[in-house]
Amino acid sequence: MVELKEKNDRIVGSFTETDRLNATVAQDIKAQLSDILSNDGTKMILNLGNIKFIDSTGIGALISALKTARQNNGTFQLCSINEDVMSLISLMKLDKVFDIYDTEEDCF
């Protein structure tokens, strides 16, 4: 679900097969992110540029990824968030919890 590449000292993930982060895909995404972030010191950037819709299970997968990263001395950053998705993240006050950047390059 999440396509991965390495850039500098970070893993960059992006969504290629879907524009929705909802109950249909959230469990698979959560498992994939957990596998990556369980390694000690992993630094990951998740590009949400293709995501047009997110629901509570999608938000839960992102929160779980952040928690896993922090437990393993890593980082988990979000970037390129669509306006509608960002308004939901802001409404839930999660913009204060996540490290959010406008572009992938801003994360470095």
OpenMM code with the backbone's topology and positions (N, CA, C; nanometers):
from openmm import Vec3, app, unit

residues = "MET VAL GLU LEU LYS GLU LYS ASN ASP ARG ILE VAL GLY SER PHE THR GLU THR ASP ARG LEU ASN ALA THR VAL ALA GLN ASP ILE LYS ALA GLN LEU SER ASP ILE LEU SER ASN ASP GLY THR LYS MET ILE LEU ASN LEU GLY ASN ILE LYS PHE ILE ASP SER THR GLY ILE GLY ALA LEU ILE SER ALA LEU LYS THR ALA ARG GLN ASN ASN GLY THR PHE GLN LEU CYS SER ILE ASN GLU ASP VAL MET SER LEU ILE SER LEU MET LYS LEU ASP LYS VAL PHE ASP ILE TYR ASP THR GLU GLU ASP CYS PHE".split()
positions = [
    Vec3(0.0809, -0.1201, 0.0000),
    Vec3(0.0000, 0.0000, 0.0000),
    Vec3(0.0855, 0.1270, 0.0000),
    Vec3(0.1832, 0.1312, 0.0928),
    Vec3(0.2714, 0.2464, 0.0978),
    Vec3(0.3989, 0.2114, 0.0214),
    Vec3(0.4298, 0.2911, -0.0796),
    Vec3(0.5529, 0.2715, -0.1563),
    Vec3(0.6663, 0.3397, -0.0813),
    Vec3(0.7770, 0.2698, -0.0644),
    Vec3(0.8878, 0.3200, 0.0158),
    Vec3(1.0109, 0.3469, -0.0688),
    Vec3(1.0856, 0.4501, -0.0283),
    Vec3(1.2162, 0.4765, -0.0873),
    Vec3(1.3041, 0.5355, 0.0216),
    Vec3(1.4336, 0.5255, 0.0027),
    Vec3(1.5262, 0.5849, 0.0984),
    Vec3(1.5803, 0.7137, 0.0415),
    Vec3(1.5858, 0.8147, 0.1261),
    Vec3(1.6378, 0.9447, 0.0848),
    Vec3(1.7164, 0.9998, 0.2031),
    Vec3(1.8450, 1.0257, 0.1797),
    Vec3(1.9373, 1.0642, 0.2860),
    Vec3(1.9309, 0.9591, 0.3962),
    Vec3(1.9015, 0.9967, 0.5182),
    Vec3(1.8978, 0.8992, 0.6279),
    Vec3(1.7547, 0.8622, 0.6666),
    Vec3(1.6601, 0.8853, 0.5760),
    Vec3(1.5187, 0.8634, 0.6085),
    Vec3(1.4507, 0.7693, 0.5114),
    Vec3(1.3442, 0.7101, 0.5587),
    Vec3(1.2562, 0.6307, 0.4727),
    Vec3(1.1386, 0.7215, 0.4376),
    Vec3(1.1110, 0.7327, 0.3092),
    Vec3(0.9999, 0.8162, 0.2633),
    Vec3(0.8920, 0.7242, 0.2071),
    Vec3(0.7716, 0.7365, 0.2616),
    Vec3(0.6593, 0.6566, 0.2153),
    Vec3(0.5558, 0.7427, 0.1461),
    Vec3(0.4951, 0.6887, 0.0427),
    Vec3(0.3874, 0.7599, -0.0255),
    Vec3(0.2824, 0.6596, -0.0718),
    Vec3(0.1621, 0.7070, -0.0856),
    Vec3(0.0496, 0.6235, -0.1271),
    Vec3(0.0369, 0.6295, -0.2784),
    Vec3(0.0341, 0.5136, -0.3419),
    Vec3(0.0250, 0.5108, -0.4871),
    Vec3(-0.1024, 0.4429, -0.5368),
    Vec3(-0.1546, 0.3483, -0.4601),
    Vec3(-0.2678, 0.2687, -0.5068),
    Vec3(-0.4033, 0.3200, -0.4597),
    Vec3(-0.4042, 0.4164, -0.3698),
    Vec3(-0.5316, 0.4642, -0.3160),
    Vec3(-0.5229, 0.6127, -0.2836),
    Vec3(-0.6374, 0.6788, -0.2836),
    Vec3(-0.6432, 0.8187, -0.2401),
    Vec3(-0.7238, 0.8295, -0.1111),
    Vec3(-0.7485, 0.7142, -0.0474),
    Vec3(-0.8264, 0.7102, 0.0757),
    Vec3(-0.7495, 0.6347, 0.1832),
    Vec3(-0.7487, 0.6917, 0.3027),
    Vec3(-0.6910, 0.6234, 0.4189),
    Vec3(-0.8079, 0.6012, 0.5142),
    Vec3(-0.8763, 0.4875, 0.4926),
    Vec3(-0.9982, 0.4583, 0.5679),
    Vec3(-0.9963, 0.3149, 0.6182),
    Vec3(-1.1085, 0.2690, 0.6704),
    Vec3(-1.1180, 0.1359, 0.7311),
    Vec3(-1.0788, 0.0244, 0.6349),
    Vec3(-1.0992, 0.0457, 0.5065),
    Vec3(-1.0663, -0.0562, 0.4074),
    Vec3(-0.9165, -0.0869, 0.4035),
    Vec3(-0.8327, 0.0148, 0.4194),
    Vec3(-0.6871, -0.0032, 0.4056),
    Vec3(-0.6094, 0.0222, 0.5339),
    Vec3(-0.6731, 0.0797, 0.6348),
    Vec3(-0.6012, 0.1259, 0.7545),
    Vec3(-0.5254, 0.0148, 0.8272),
    Vec3(-0.5848, -0.1042, 0.8406),
    Vec3(-0.5175, -0.2130, 0.9114),
    Vec3(-0.3882, -0.2528, 0.8410),
    Vec3(-0.3920, -0.2631, 0.7089),
    Vec3(-0.2727, -0.2985, 0.6325),
    Vec3(-0.1664, -0.1898, 0.6433),
    Vec3(-0.2090, -0.0647, 0.6353),
    Vec3(-0.1161, 0.0484, 0.6460),
    Vec3(-0.0539, 0.0501, 0.7851),
    Vec3(-0.1362, 0.0321, 0.8858),
    Vec3(-0.0876, 0.0318, 1.0245),
    Vec3(0.0183, -0.0767, 1.0437),
    Vec3(-0.0076, -0.1953, 0.9924),
    Vec3(0.0875, -0.3059, 1.0047),
    Vec3(0.2175, -0.2762, 0.9306),
    Vec3(0.2068, -0.2204, 0.8103),
    Vec3(0.3257, -0.1886, 0.7319),
    Vec3(0.4105, -0.0822, 0.8023),
    Vec3(0.3465, 0.0235, 0.8515),
    Vec3(0.4191, 0.1298, 0.9208),
    Vec3(0.4809, 0.0783, 1.0503),
    Vec3(0.4091, -0.0075, 1.1211),
    Vec3(0.4601, -0.0639, 1.2452),
    Vec3(0.5862, -0.1473, 1.2207),
    Vec3(0.5855, -0.2270, 1.1142),
    Vec3(0.7035, -0.3073, 1.0795),
    Vec3(0.8256, -0.2188, 1.0554),
    Vec3(0.8045, -0.1092, 0.9853),
    Vec3(0.9148, -0.0193, 0.9522),
    Vec3(0.9647, 0.0530, 1.0769),
    Vec3(0.8711, 0.1071, 1.1544),
    Vec3(0.9076, 0.1937, 1.2668),
    Vec3(0.9473, 0.1170, 1.3933),
    Vec3(0.9330, -0.0143, 1.3912),
    Vec3(0.9747, -0.0954, 1.5058),
    Vec3(1.1262, -0.1071, 1.5163),
    Vec3(1.1955, -0.0763, 1.4084),
    Vec3(1.3415, -0.0787, 1.4101),
    Vec3(1.3935, 0.0448, 1.4825),
    Vec3(1.4866, 0.0249, 1.5728),
    Vec3(1.5378, 0.1340, 1.6563),
    Vec3(1.5963, 0.2479, 1.5724),
    Vec3(1.5519, 0.3695, 1.6018),
    Vec3(1.6082, 0.4891, 1.5399),
    Vec3(1.5614, 0.5187, 1.3981),
    Vec3(1.4588, 0.4512, 1.3513),
    Vec3(1.4101, 0.4748, 1.2149),
    Vec3(1.3499, 0.6142, 1.2039),
    Vec3(1.3898, 0.6846, 1.0979),
    Vec3(1.3344, 0.8170, 1.0689),
    Vec3(1.2501, 0.8034, 0.9432),
    Vec3(1.1213, 0.8350, 0.9564),
    Vec3(1.0305, 0.8166, 0.8438),
    Vec3(0.9510, 0.9426, 0.8138),
    Vec3(0.9327, 0.9649, 0.6856),
    Vec3(0.8474, 1.0724, 0.6347),
    Vec3(0.7342, 1.0044, 0.5581),
    Vec3(0.6104, 1.0411, 0.5873),
    Vec3(0.4960, 0.9875, 0.5137),
    Vec3(0.4327, 1.1005, 0.4341),
    Vec3(0.4409, 1.0885, 0.3024),
    Vec3(0.3849, 1.1878, 0.2119),
    Vec3(0.2381, 1.1544, 0.1888),
    Vec3(0.1508, 1.2432, 0.2315),
    Vec3(0.0066, 1.2219, 0.2182),
    Vec3(-0.0526, 1.2970, 0.0988),
    Vec3(0.0312, 1.3366, 0.0052),
    Vec3(-0.0129, 1.4159, -0.1092),
    Vec3(-0.1251, 1.3543, -0.1904),
    Vec3(-0.1291, 1.2227, -0.2012),
    Vec3(-0.2330, 1.1556, -0.2803),
    Vec3(-0.3595, 1.1253, -0.2010),
    Vec3(-0.3559, 1.1452, -0.0699),
    Vec3(-0.4711, 1.1115, 0.0140),
    Vec3(-0.5725, 1.2266, 0.0127),
    Vec3(-0.6920, 1.1949, -0.0366),
    Vec3(-0.7994, 1.2953, -0.0464),
    Vec3(-0.9018, 1.2791, 0.0658),
    Vec3(-0.9026, 1.1603, 0.1304),
    Vec3(-1.0009, 1.1326, 0.2353),
    Vec3(-0.9358, 1.0481, 0.3439),
    Vec3(-0.9654, 1.0822, 0.4677),
    Vec3(-0.9169, 1.0035, 0.5808),
    Vec3(-1.0297, 0.9928, 0.6829),
    Vec3(-1.0429, 0.8763, 0.7448),
    Vec3(-1.1443, 0.8600, 0.8489),
    Vec3(-1.0755, 0.8282, 0.9813),
    Vec3(-1.1550, 0.7959, 1.0822),
    Vec3(-1.0989, 0.7750, 1.2162),
    Vec3(-1.0018, 0.6567, 1.2210),
    Vec3(-1.0258, 0.5535, 1.1418),
    Vec3(-0.9318, 0.4407, 1.1417),
    Vec3(-0.8001, 0.4799, 1.0754),
    Vec3(-0.8066, 0.5657, 0.9765),
    Vec3(-0.6852, 0.6173, 0.9128),
    Vec3(-0.6057, 0.7038, 1.0092),
    Vec3(-0.6756, 0.7901, 1.0818),
    Vec3(-0.6110, 0.8728, 1.1844),
    Vec3(-0.5477, 0.7823, 1.2901),
    Vec3(-0.6193, 0.6775, 1.3293),
    Vec3(-0.5676, 0.5827, 1.4276),
    Vec3(-0.4392, 0.5153, 1.3810),
    Vec3(-0.4324, 0.4813, 1.2525),
    Vec3(-0.3113, 0.4194, 1.1972),
    Vec3(-0.1930, 0.5157, 1.2049),
    Vec3(-0.2180, 0.6438, 1.1778),
    Vec3(-0.1106, 0.7441, 1.1854),
    Vec3(-0.0642, 0.7645, 1.3294),
    Vec3(-0.1593, 0.7700, 1.4229),
    Vec3(-0.1247, 0.7862, 1.5642),
    Vec3(-0.0443, 0.6654, 1.6129),
    Vec3(-0.0855, 0.5472, 1.5716),
    Vec3(-0.0136, 0.4249, 1.6085),
    Vec3(0.1299, 0.4276, 1.5551),
    Vec3(0.1466, 0.4740, 1.4325),
    Vec3(0.2800, 0.4838, 1.3733),
    Vec3(0.3669, 0.5818, 1.4515),
    Vec3(0.3097, 0.6949, 1.4887),
    Vec3(0.3846, 0.7936, 1.5670),
    Vec3(0.4269, 0.7349, 1.7010),
    Vec3(0.3363, 0.6659, 1.7655),
    Vec3(0.3658, 0.6036, 1.8950),
    Vec3(0.4777, 0.4995, 1.8810),
    Vec3(0.4688, 0.4166, 1.7790),
    Vec3(0.5719, 0.3146, 1.7550),
    Vec3(0.7077, 0.3795, 1.7305),
    Vec3(0.7097, 0.4854, 1.6507),
    Vec3(0.8355, 0.5561, 1.6232),
    Vec3(0.8962, 0.6108, 1.7516),
    Vec3(0.8153, 0.6744, 1.8320),
    Vec3(0.8657, 0.7331, 1.9569),
    Vec3(0.9155, 0.6272, 2.0538),
    Vec3(0.8484, 0.5139, 2.0612),
    Vec3(0.8905, 0.4055, 2.1507),
    Vec3(1.0241, 0.3457, 2.1084),
    Vec3(1.0582, 0.3607, 1.9821),
    Vec3(1.1808, 0.3023, 1.9291),
    Vec3(1.2846, 0.4083, 1.8910),
    Vec3(1.2762, 0.5255, 1.9557),
    Vec3(1.3734, 0.6341, 1.9356),
    Vec3(1.3808, 0.6811, 1.7908),
    Vec3(1.2683, 0.6757, 1.7213),
    Vec3(1.2641, 0.7195, 1.5823),
    Vec3(1.1813, 0.8457, 1.5661),
    Vec3(1.1628, 0.8850, 1.4410),
    Vec3(1.0785, 1.0005, 1.4104),
    Vec3(0.9774, 0.9613, 1.3031),
    Vec3(0.8641, 1.0302, 1.3043),
    Vec3(0.7578, 1.0063, 1.2066),
    Vec3(0.7015, 1.1424, 1.1694),
    Vec3(0.7272, 1.1839, 1.0452),
    Vec3(0.6836, 1.3155, 0.9983),
    Vec3(0.5808, 1.2985, 0.8862),
    Vec3(0.4883, 1.3931, 0.8779),
    Vec3(0.3882, 1.3954, 0.7715),
    Vec3(0.4131, 1.5163, 0.6821),
    Vec3(0.3852, 1.5003, 0.5529),
    Vec3(0.4020, 1.6150, 0.4626),
    Vec3(0.3006, 1.6097, 0.3484),
    Vec3(0.2896, 1.7223, 0.2800),
    Vec3(0.2067, 1.7365, 0.1594),
    Vec3(0.0617, 1.6970, 0.1829),
    Vec3(0.0045, 1.7457, 0.2909),
    Vec3(-0.1312, 1.7057, 0.3282),
    Vec3(-0.2355, 1.7884, 0.2542),
    Vec3(-0.3310, 1.7198, 0.1941),
    Vec3(-0.4430, 1.7808, 0.1243),
    Vec3(-0.5211, 1.8714, 0.2206),
    Vec3(-0.5798, 1.9776, 0.1675),
    Vec3(-0.6508, 2.0764, 0.2493),
    Vec3(-0.7643, 2.0156, 0.3330),
    Vec3(-0.8429, 1.9268, 0.2724),
    Vec3(-0.9544, 1.8642, 0.3455),
    Vec3(-0.9039, 1.7745, 0.4578),
    Vec3(-0.7999, 1.6980, 0.4295),
    Vec3(-0.7412, 1.6097, 0.5312),
    Vec3(-0.6798, 1.6937, 0.6422),
    Vec3(-0.6119, 1.8019, 0.6050),
    Vec3(-0.5486, 1.8886, 0.7050),
    Vec3(-0.6522, 1.9545, 0.7941),
    Vec3(-0.7676, 1.9903, 0.7397),
    Vec3(-0.8697, 2.0534, 0.8234),
    Vec3(-0.9210, 1.9550, 0.9286),
    Vec3(-0.9315, 1.8273, 0.8951),
    Vec3(-0.9717, 1.7265, 0.9931),
    Vec3(-0.8622, 1.7083, 1.0994),
    Vec3(-0.7380, 1.7014, 1.0559),
    Vec3(-0.6261, 1.6871, 1.1495),
    Vec3(-0.6222, 1.8066, 1.2455),
    Vec3(-0.6440, 1.9251, 1.1931),
    Vec3(-0.6459, 2.0462, 1.2769),
    Vec3(-0.7647, 2.0463, 1.3720),
    Vec3(-0.8812, 2.0060, 1.3221),
    Vec3(-1.0011, 2.0005, 1.4039),
    Vec3(-0.9804, 1.9082, 1.5241),
    Vec3(-0.9084, 1.8002, 1.5020),
    Vec3(-0.8808, 1.7045, 1.6093),
    Vec3(-0.7587, 1.7455, 1.6927),
    Vec3(-0.7037, 1.8621, 1.6621),
    Vec3(-0.5862, 1.9170, 1.7315),
    Vec3(-0.4612, 1.8293, 1.7161),
    Vec3(-0.4608, 1.7453, 1.6144),
    Vec3(-0.3459, 1.6580, 1.5915),
    Vec3(-0.2317, 1.7305, 1.5207),
    Vec3(-0.2597, 1.8514, 1.4720),
    Vec3(-0.1514, 1.9312, 1.4136),
    Vec3(-0.0512, 1.9730, 1.5212),
    Vec3(-0.0907, 1.9617, 1.6480),
    Vec3(-0.0008, 1.9910, 1.7605),
    Vec3(0.0778, 1.8664, 1.8027),
    Vec3(0.0335, 1.7491, 1.7550),
    Vec3(0.0941, 1.6216, 1.7940),
    Vec3(0.1963, 1.5752, 1.6901),
    Vec3(0.1586, 1.5846, 1.5628),
    Vec3(0.2456, 1.5396, 1.4543),
    Vec3(0.3409, 1.6501, 1.4098),
    Vec3(0.4567, 1.6088, 1.3575),
    Vec3(0.5468, 1.7012, 1.2879),
    Vec3(0.4980, 1.7056, 1.1439),
    Vec3(0.4412, 1.8208, 1.1043),
    Vec3(0.3787, 1.8340, 0.9726),
    Vec3(0.4539, 1.9390, 0.8914),
    Vec3(0.4828, 1.9043, 0.7662),
    Vec3(0.5565, 1.9931, 0.6763),
    Vec3(0.4815, 2.0067, 0.5444),
    Vec3(0.5038, 2.1214, 0.4775),
    Vec3(0.4356, 2.1472, 0.3513),
    Vec3(0.4816, 2.0523, 0.2398),
    Vec3(0.6139, 2.0290, 0.2336),
    Vec3(0.6687, 1.9443, 0.1281),
    Vec3(0.7644, 1.8419, 0.1868),
    Vec3(0.7954, 1.7426, 0.1074),
    Vec3(0.8908, 1.6387, 0.1484),
    Vec3(1.0280, 1.7017, 0.1786),
    Vec3(1.0691, 1.7953, 0.0962),
    Vec3(1.1998, 1.8591, 0.1125),
    Vec3(1.2096, 1.9359, 0.2445),
    Vec3(1.0986, 1.9897, 0.2911),
    Vec3(1.0978, 2.0648, 0.4175),
    Vec3(1.1281, 1.9748, 0.5380),
    Vec3(1.1120, 1.8453, 0.5229),
    Vec3(1.1351, 1.7504, 0.6329),
    Vec3(1.2835, 1.7291, 0.6632),
    Vec3(1.3684, 1.7648, 0.5683),
    Vec3(1.5127, 1.7367, 0.5852),
    Vec3(1.5869, 1.8506, 0.6512),
] * unit.nanometer
topology = app.Topology()
chain = topology.addChain("A")
for resn in residues:
    res = topology.addResidue(resn, chain)
    for name in ("N", "CA", "C"):
        topology.addAtom(name, app.Element.getBySymbol(name[0]), res)
